[in-house]
Amino acid sequence: MKIKLHFLLFLFCSFLSFGQNYPLSSDARVSILTCGSGEELHSIFGHTAIRIQDNTRGVDVVYNFGMFDFDTPNFYLKFVKGDLEYYVAKGSFEDFMYSYRMENRSVYEQELDFTIQQKQQLFDDLEKSLYSDERFYIYKFIDKNCTTMVVDQINNQLEQPSISKVGNTIESYRHVLNPFMEHLFYQKLGINIMFGYRTDKSAEQLFLPIELLKSLEVSQTNNQLIAKKTTVLFEQDKSLQSKSWWNSIYTFIFFLILVFISNSNKIYLTFLVLLGLLGIFLSLVGFYSLHREISQNYNVLLFNPFLIGIVISFGKKNVVWFNRFFYFLLLCFGAYLLFMFNKAHLFLMLPFMILIILLLFRLRIQLLKS
């Protein structure tokens, strides 16, 4: 009986130890870390984290809300579908800085002008999230990511939510995102093909790390700035950035020109089939995925599944059906061009449209002559 009582007492004490953290000292500091762009696809748009520093208590840790596990079963299917779990993790500030220096990514710090009570509450909330279901969340590119999660944590400590996006909220999400990929042409091309109608809406949501940094510089609560002056912890050495000659619009245009001047029906038809299959993929993933950013993808009008019908009717020498597909596709391209008139990725898609139309006319002329 005594053993059971001791065991229950042990469990109770353990529960209390997880439910309550040690108090921070009056020297404690809370700050937001903003990290610059990296060269990997998942790091293009930067990163946001929270730092808790208390030299009196020997604490200097960083809380990351952007962690995920590559070993998750069906990782890529979950990522595409939009139900992949991300989680918060804690690590030492020293390790954090070491990794970003090794990746040659800038790191900026903004200390928050919190009271000791607010610092303690934030610290308790972060520690609690490590040992509860709050640790996990379903990642959403715009609505729920490492930056939005940090914004929520900060706003929870304020009397009223005071952090909101500052600056231009009229430009679309595409306009905001594309400058991050200026030197990564094929990533930029792929992302703009995958993204649908939602990313053409005004970018009112605060969701990027650099946007949070700029917003914190001017955001106030009770007529006082929330954050102190931004400090540069590490500045990227731009001379060390890798440059790729092939990852540019020039190799893209060169490839399209090679397709056109090949004067080979096999290459033409293969190219059109691949674009048609891409259209089928965009259509299916729009229904399958929970990511709102890739739903309602009007790029299907360009990467049109009916291109496969053109290929089949050309192979069977069926002029009637070829013409039906031909005029239908021209109608789709016309509607697409009108819809794309003021879109951020118009000039990315124009080379595709020009080449497709040229190939269709060339195939039609051949078919009518045969």
Backbone torsions as a table, in degrees:
resi	resn	phi	psi	omega
1	MET	NA	-43.5	179.1
2	LYS	-62.3	-37.7	179.7
3	ILE	-62.8	-41.9	179.8
4	LYS	-64.2	-41.0	179.8
5	LEU	-64.5	-42.3	177.8
6	HIS	-62.2	-39.0	-179.8
7	PHE	-65.4	-43.1	178.6
8	LEU	-65.0	-38.4	178.0
9	LEU	-64.1	-38.9	178.1
10	PHE	-63.1	-44.4	178.6
11	LEU	-62.4	-40.9	-179.0
12	PHE	-64.1	-43.4	179.6
13	CYS	-66.3	-38.3	178.2
14	SER	-64.1	-40.5	178.9
15	PHE	-61.4	-43.3	179.7
16	LEU	-64.9	-36.2	-178.5
17	SER	-67.2	-33.0	177.4
18	PHE	-78.4	-31.1	-174.7
19	GLY	-82.2	-14.2	-177.2
20	GLN	-140.7	129.7	-179.2
21	ASN	-95.6	166.0	177.2
22	TYR	-71.0	151.9	-176.9
23	PRO	-72.6	141.6	173.9
24	LEU	-78.3	154.6	178.4
25	SER	-85.2	173.5	179.3
26	SER	-68.8	-13.6	179.3
27	ASP	-87.9	-1.3	-175.5
28	ALA	-62.8	145.0	178.6
29	ARG	-126.4	139.9	174.5
30	VAL	-120.5	130.2	-177.9
31	SER	-144.2	159.5	176.6
32	ILE	-103.8	129.4	177.7
33	LEU	-103.2	126.3	177.7
34	THR	-115.7	124.3	-176.7
35	CYS	-108.7	141.4	-178.0
36	GLY	-76.6	-178.3	-177.1
37	SER	-68.7	147.5	172.9
38	GLY	-111.2	-175.7	-177.0
39	GLU	-95.7	-14.5	176.8
40	GLU	-83.4	153.7	-175.8
41	LEU	-57.2	-41.7	-176.6
42	HIS	-73.8	-8.1	-176.8
43	SER	-114.2	6.1	-175.6
44	ILE	-58.9	-39.2	-170.9
45	PHE	-95.0	7.8	176.3
46	GLY	88.7	-170.9	-175.3
47	HIS	-153.3	152.6	177.6
48	THR	-128.0	139.8	178.0
49	ALA	-146.8	168.3	179.1
50	ILE	-114.7	132.3	177.5
51	ARG	-110.8	131.8	172.6
52	ILE	-115.4	120.1	-178.4
53	GLN	-126.1	128.4	177.6
54	ASP	-145.6	93.8	-176.1
55	ASN	-64.2	-30.5	179.2
56	THR	-63.9	-37.8	-179.5
57	ARG	-94.4	-1.0	-179.1
58	GLY	70.5	32.3	-178.1
59	VAL	-109.8	130.7	171.7
60	ASP	-155.6	88.0	-172.1
61	VAL	-126.5	159.8	179.8
62	VAL	-124.6	134.5	177.7
63	TYR	-106.8	121.3	-179.0
64	ASN	-108.4	130.1	177.2
65	PHE	-102.9	8.6	-175.5
66	GLY	-111.9	30.8	-176.7
67	MET	-90.5	143.6	174.5
68	PHE	-148.0	162.4	-173.7
69	ASP	-114.9	115.1	178.9
70	PHE	-64.1	-21.7	-178.7
71	ASP	-84.1	2.9	176.3
72	THR	-58.6	131.6	177.9
73	PRO	-55.4	135.4	-179.8
74	ASN	56.3	43.9	-174.3
75	PHE	-54.1	-52.5	-173.8
76	TYR	-69.3	-36.0	176.8
77	LEU	-65.1	-41.3	178.2
78	LYS	-66.2	-38.7	-179.8
79	PHE	-64.3	-45.6	179.9
80	VAL	-66.1	-41.4	-178.9
81	LYS	-67.8	-33.1	-179.9
82	GLY	97.2	22.8	176.4
83	ASP	-122.3	26.8	177.0
84	LEU	-78.0	131.0	-179.3
85	GLU	-83.0	125.9	168.1
86	TYR	-99.9	167.3	-178.7
87	TYR	-151.3	162.1	177.3
88	VAL	-91.6	141.1	178.3
89	ALA	-139.8	155.8	-178.8
90	LYS	-116.2	139.6	176.6
91	GLY	-148.7	170.5	-179.2
92	SER	-74.2	147.6	178.4
93	PHE	-63.1	-36.4	-179.8
94	GLU	-61.1	-45.4	178.3
95	ASP	-65.6	-38.2	178.8
96	PHE	-59.3	-50.5	-178.5
97	MET	-65.8	-37.5	-180.0
98	TYR	-60.9	-44.1	-177.6
99	SER	-65.9	-38.3	-178.8
100	TYR	-76.7	-30.5	172.7
101	ARG	-65.6	-41.7	179.1
102	MET	-63.3	-33.5	178.6
103	GLU	-85.9	-1.0	-179.7
104	ASN	56.0	50.2	179.5
105	ARG	-119.0	130.0	-178.7
106	SER	-60.1	147.6	176.7
107	VAL	-133.6	126.4	179.2
108	TYR	-120.0	146.6	-178.1
109	GLU	-124.5	136.9	175.2
110	GLN	-128.6	109.3	178.9
111	GLU	-74.5	133.7	179.9
112	LEU	-86.8	138.2	-179.4
113	ASP	-87.1	68.1	-178.8
114	PHE	-95.9	153.9	170.1
115	THR	-75.2	165.7	179.1
116	ILE	-63.4	-31.6	178.1
117	GLN	-67.3	-41.4	178.6
118	GLN	-66.9	-39.3	178.1
119	LYS	-62.7	-44.7	-179.0
120	GLN	-64.2	-42.7	-179.3
121	GLN	-64.6	-41.6	177.7
122	LEU	-63.5	-43.7	178.4
123	PHE	-60.1	-44.7	179.0
124	ASP	-63.1	-42.7	-179.9
125	ASP	-63.2	-41.7	-179.2
126	LEU	-67.2	-42.0	179.0
127	GLU	-66.0	-39.3	178.8
128	LYS	-62.3	-40.2	-177.8
129	SER	-64.6	-22.9	179.5
130	LEU	-71.9	-24.5	-173.1
131	TYR	-120.7	27.1	178.9
132	SER	-143.4	-179.9	178.2
133	ASP	-65.5	-17.3	178.2
134	GLU	-65.6	-14.1	-179.4
135	ARG	-63.0	-30.5	-175.3
136	PHE	-105.5	146.7	174.0
137	TYR	-151.0	156.1	179.3
138	ILE	-87.2	118.2	-175.1
139	TYR	-69.4	134.3	171.4
140	LYS	-130.7	130.8	-170.2
141	PHE	-55.5	-44.5	-178.6
142	ILE	-99.7	-42.3	-169.2
143	ASP	-86.0	-25.2	-174.8
144	LYS	-151.1	95.3	179.5
145	ASN	-141.1	-169.4	-175.0
146	CYS	-61.2	-32.1	-179.2
147	THR	-77.3	-47.6	-179.1
148	THR	-63.6	-34.1	178.8
149	MET	-66.5	-38.5	177.8
150	VAL	-67.7	-41.6	177.7
151	VAL	-58.2	-42.9	178.8
152	ASP	-61.7	-41.7	-179.7
153	GLN	-63.8	-40.1	179.9
154	ILE	-68.8	-48.0	-177.6
155	ASN	-62.2	-28.6	178.0
156	ASN	-63.4	-23.2	-177.6
157	GLN	-93.7	-8.9	-178.5
158	LEU	-93.6	157.3	179.5
159	GLU	-63.1	-34.1	174.1
160	GLN	-145.7	144.4	179.3
161	PRO	-55.1	118.8	-173.0
162	SER	-118.3	-8.8	-178.3
163	ILE	-96.1	118.7	174.9
164	SER	-141.0	164.9	-175.5
165	LYS	-66.1	135.8	175.1
166	VAL	-111.2	162.3	178.7
167	GLY	91.2	-153.9	-173.4
168	ASN	-73.0	117.0	175.3
169	THR	-114.7	14.1	-178.8
170	ILE	-93.2	-37.5	-179.8
171	GLU	-63.2	153.5	-179.6
172	SER	-75.8	165.4	176.1
173	TYR	-59.8	-36.3	177.8
174	ARG	-61.1	-45.0	179.2
175	HIS	-60.2	-36.6	-179.0
176	VAL	-71.6	-39.1	-173.1
177	LEU	-81.7	-36.3	-172.2
178	ASN	-58.4	-37.9	178.5
179	PRO	-59.8	-24.5	178.3
180	PHE	-68.7	-15.9	-174.2
181	MET	-117.5	26.6	-176.5
182	GLU	-59.5	-34.8	-177.6
183	HIS	-102.6	12.5	179.8
184	LEU	-129.5	71.4	-169.1
185	PHE	-60.5	-46.8	-174.6
186	TYR	-70.7	-31.8	172.8
187	GLN	-65.7	-41.2	178.0
188	LYS	-63.4	-43.0	179.1
189	LEU	-63.5	-47.5	-178.7
190	GLY	-62.9	-43.5	-179.4
191	ILE	-64.9	-40.1	179.8
192	ASN	-70.7	-27.8	174.2
193	ILE	-71.6	-40.2	-176.9
194	MET	-73.1	-35.1	-175.0
195	PHE	-73.7	141.4	-178.7
196	GLY	-105.4	-151.4	-169.1
197	TYR	-63.8	-34.5	-173.2
198	ARG	-60.4	-34.3	-177.3
199	THR	-74.0	-3.1	174.2
200	ASP	-93.4	-2.1	176.8
201	LYS	-79.7	163.5	-179.8
202	SER	-61.5	134.6	-175.8
203	ALA	-82.0	75.8	-179.2
204	GLU	-87.0	-22.3	-178.3
205	GLN	-76.5	133.1	173.0
206	LEU	-81.5	107.6	-174.2
207	PHE	-138.8	-6.3	-179.6
208	LEU	-105.9	144.0	180.0
209	PRO	-55.1	-44.9	-177.7
210	ILE	-66.3	-29.6	176.6
211	GLU	-68.2	-39.4	177.6
212	LEU	-64.6	-42.0	178.6
213	LEU	-57.3	-48.3	-178.9
214	LYS	-67.3	-35.9	179.7
215	SER	-68.6	-39.4	179.6
216	LEU	-65.3	-28.1	-178.8
217	GLU	-66.9	-20.2	-176.9
218	VAL	-125.0	-11.3	-176.6
219	SER	-69.2	140.7	-178.5
220	GLN	-129.4	154.1	169.0
221	THR	-139.2	132.3	-174.7
222	ASN	55.3	39.9	177.7
223	ASN	63.2	23.4	176.4
224	GLN	-129.3	143.7	178.6
225	LEU	-63.1	138.4	179.8
226	ILE	-72.6	-38.4	-175.3
227	ALA	-117.3	150.0	175.4
228	LYS	-82.9	-178.3	-175.7
229	LYS	-59.3	139.3	-179.1
230	THR	-66.8	133.5	178.6
231	THR	-112.7	135.8	177.5
232	VAL	-89.3	113.3	178.2
233	LEU	-88.1	-32.7	177.6
234	PHE	-156.9	132.2	179.6
235	GLU	-109.8	130.7	-179.3
236	GLN	-59.4	136.1	173.5
237	ASP	-88.7	101.3	-173.6
238	LYS	-66.9	-20.5	178.4
239	SER	-69.7	-17.8	-179.8
240	LEU	-92.4	-4.8	179.6
241	GLN	-65.7	132.9	178.4
242	SER	-75.1	139.4	179.0
243	LYS	-119.8	132.3	-177.6
244	SER	-113.4	123.8	-179.7
245	TRP	-72.6	-27.5	-176.0
246	TRP	-84.1	-25.6	-177.2
247	ASN	-84.3	66.3	-175.8
248	SER	-149.3	166.4	179.6
249	ILE	-66.3	-22.9	-177.0
250	TYR	-68.0	-43.2	178.3
251	THR	-69.5	-31.1	177.1
252	PHE	-64.3	-49.7	179.1
253	ILE	-63.9	-39.2	179.3
254	PHE	-61.1	-42.0	178.4
255	PHE	-63.3	-44.8	-179.6
256	LEU	-63.7	-37.8	177.7
257	ILE	-65.6	-40.3	177.8
258	LEU	-60.6	-40.8	177.5
259	VAL	-60.4	-44.6	-176.3
260	PHE	-68.6	-43.4	-175.4
261	ILE	-84.4	-2.2	178.9
262	SER	-63.1	-27.5	179.8
263	ASN	55.2	36.1	-178.5
264	SER	-122.5	119.6	179.0
265	ASN	-61.9	-33.5	178.8
266	LYS	-61.0	-42.9	179.2
267	ILE	-68.6	-42.6	178.8
268	TYR	-58.4	-50.3	-175.4
269	LEU	-67.8	-38.1	177.1
270	THR	-62.8	-43.3	179.4
271	PHE	-60.7	-45.2	-179.3
272	LEU	-67.4	-37.2	177.4
273	VAL	-63.4	-43.1	179.9
274	LEU	-61.9	-41.3	178.3
275	LEU	-67.0	-38.2	176.7
276	GLY	-63.6	-41.3	177.3
277	LEU	-64.9	-36.8	176.0
278	LEU	-61.7	-41.0	177.7
279	GLY	-62.0	-40.5	177.3
280	ILE	-63.1	-43.6	178.6
281	PHE	-60.3	-45.9	-179.7
282	LEU	-61.5	-37.6	179.5
283	SER	-66.6	-46.5	-177.1
284	LEU	-68.8	-43.1	-176.9
285	VAL	-68.2	-27.8	176.5
286	GLY	-63.7	-33.6	177.0
287	PHE	-82.6	-33.9	-174.4
288	TYR	-77.6	-40.2	-170.7
289	SER	-81.8	147.9	174.4
290	LEU	-89.8	-5.6	177.1
291	HIS	-70.0	116.7	-179.4
292	ARG	-67.5	-22.9	-176.4
293	GLU	-68.4	-23.5	-176.4
294	ILE	-109.2	7.9	175.6
295	SER	-86.4	165.2	-179.7
296	GLN	50.0	53.1	-175.1
297	ASN	-89.3	100.6	-178.9
298	TYR	-73.9	-5.3	174.6
299	ASN	-63.8	-13.5	176.0
300	VAL	-62.8	-25.6	176.6
301	LEU	-63.9	-30.4	178.2
302	LEU	-88.9	-54.7	176.7
303	PHE	-85.4	73.4	-164.9
304	ASN	-88.9	127.1	177.4
305	PRO	-56.5	-24.7	180.0
306	PHE	-71.8	-7.1	171.4
307	LEU	-61.5	-30.7	177.3
308	ILE	-66.9	-35.5	175.2
309	GLY	-62.2	-38.2	175.5
310	ILE	-59.8	-44.8	-177.8
311	VAL	-64.1	-44.6	-178.8
312	ILE	-64.3	-46.5	-178.5
313	SER	-67.0	-32.0	176.1
314	PHE	-68.5	-42.3	179.7
315	GLY	-63.3	-32.8	-179.9
316	LYS	-91.5	2.4	180.0
317	LYS	58.7	35.1	-178.8
318	ASN	-94.7	96.7	-175.0
319	VAL	-64.9	-40.3	-177.0
320	VAL	-60.1	-52.8	-178.8
321	TRP	-69.9	-33.4	176.3
322	PHE	-59.7	-46.3	-179.5
323	ASN	-64.7	-37.2	177.8
324	ARG	-61.9	-48.6	177.2
325	PHE	-63.6	-39.3	-177.1
326	PHE	-59.9	-52.4	-177.1
327	TYR	-71.0	-33.6	176.6
328	PHE	-63.6	-42.4	179.9
329	LEU	-66.9	-39.5	177.0
330	LEU	-61.8	-37.8	176.6
331	LEU	-64.0	-43.3	177.6
332	CYS	-62.2	-42.1	-179.6
333	PHE	-65.9	-37.8	178.0
334	GLY	-63.5	-44.5	178.5
335	ALA	-64.1	-40.0	179.4
336	TYR	-62.7	-44.3	-178.4
337	LEU	-64.0	-40.7	177.8
338	LEU	-64.3	-41.6	-179.3
339	PHE	-68.5	-31.5	-175.5
340	MET	-85.9	-1.7	-168.9
341	PHE	-51.9	-41.8	-177.4
342	ASN	-111.8	20.8	-177.3
343	LYS	-89.3	152.9	-175.0
344	ALA	-68.4	-23.6	-175.0
345	HIS	-107.4	21.3	-179.3
346	LEU	-56.7	-50.4	-174.9
347	PHE	-74.6	-15.1	172.7
348	LEU	-73.4	-35.0	-175.2
349	MET	-90.0	-21.9	-176.7
350	LEU	-56.8	-43.2	178.5
351	PRO	-57.9	-39.2	176.0
352	PHE	-60.8	-48.4	-176.8
353	MET	-61.9	-45.1	-179.5
354	ILE	-60.4	-46.4	-178.6
355	LEU	-65.7	-43.3	-179.5
356	ILE	-59.9	-45.4	-179.4
357	ILE	-64.0	-42.0	178.1
358	LEU	-61.6	-42.0	179.4
359	LEU	-66.2	-40.3	179.6
360	LEU	-62.8	-43.1	178.2
361	PHE	-66.0	-39.9	179.8
362	ARG	-64.7	-43.2	178.6
363	LEU	-66.0	-37.2	-179.3
364	ARG	-66.3	-42.4	178.2
365	ILE	-61.5	-42.5	178.8
366	GLN	-62.2	-42.9	-177.2
367	LEU	-66.7	-40.3	-179.4
368	LEU	-69.8	-29.0	179.0
369	LYS	-79.3	-23.0	-175.4
370	SER	-79.0	NA	NA
